Amino acid sequence: MHLLFGHGYLGSRVARLWQAEGRSVHVVPRSEERARELASLGYTALVADVTDRESVRRILAGLP
């Protein structure tokens, strides 16, 4: 599993490369709307705000 914070220009390129290699890609957008968009591309989207420590802890606690 690969976890990617930030899905702008560089993050989206990295995610596509990992996905093309058959890797499981988890992305961390800040909004539910963006999470739905990314999920439609085949990523596992975990909503969190990287500036909010509790938000990040919550998603990391749920990872395998």
Phi, psi and omega per residue, in radians:
M1 nan 2.445 3.089
H2 -2.127 2.347 -3.118
L3 -1.971 2.239 -3.063
L4 -2.203 2.026 3.034
F5 -1.618 2.224 -3.140
G6 1.612 2.139 -3.105
H7 -2.292 0.872 3.048
G8 -1.534 -2.572 -3.087
Y9 -1.013 -0.969 -3.087
L10 -1.203 -0.797 -3.135
G11 -1.036 -0.703 -3.139
S12 -1.178 -0.621 3.096
R13 -1.163 -0.773 3.129
V14 -1.094 -0.794 -3.141
A15 -1.043 -0.761 3.127
R16 -1.111 -0.698 3.116
L17 -1.118 -0.807 3.117
W18 -1.080 -0.748 -3.137
Q19 -1.107 -0.719 3.133
A20 -1.110 -0.473 3.094
E21 -1.450 0.015 3.121
G22 1.480 0.254 -3.126
R23 -1.479 2.658 3.055
S24 -1.404 2.121 -3.067
V25 -2.006 2.124 3.041
H26 -1.860 2.264 3.137
V27 -2.061 2.682 -3.064
V28 -2.156 1.537 3.035
P29 -1.493 2.930 3.141
R30 -1.567 -0.331 -3.059
S31 -2.165 2.691 3.091
E32 -1.110 -0.653 3.136
E33 -1.062 -0.844 3.122
R34 -1.148 -0.611 3.096
A35 -1.056 -0.749 3.115
R36 -1.102 -0.733 3.113
E37 -1.051 -0.802 -3.107
L38 -1.216 -0.631 3.099
A39 -1.114 -0.603 3.125
S40 -1.175 -0.304 3.086
L41 -1.592 0.013 3.083
G42 1.716 0.129 3.117
Y43 -1.621 2.724 2.965
T44 -1.580 2.059 -3.066
A45 -1.803 2.236 3.123
L46 -2.095 1.954 -3.041
V47 -1.335 2.203 3.075
A48 -2.826 2.772 3.060
D49 -1.945 2.029 -3.052
V50 -1.120 -0.254 3.086
T51 -1.522 -0.070 -3.140
D52 -1.974 1.794 -3.053
R53 -0.950 -0.745 -3.139
E54 -1.137 -0.649 3.111
S55 -1.057 -0.770 3.136
V56 -1.215 -0.746 3.105
R57 -1.012 -0.721 -3.116
R58 -1.041 -0.813 -3.115
I59 -1.269 -0.645 3.134
L60 -1.159 -0.583 3.122
A61 -1.139 -0.481 -3.106
G62 -1.559 -0.040 -3.131
L63 -1.436 2.646 3.105
P64 -1.205 nan nan
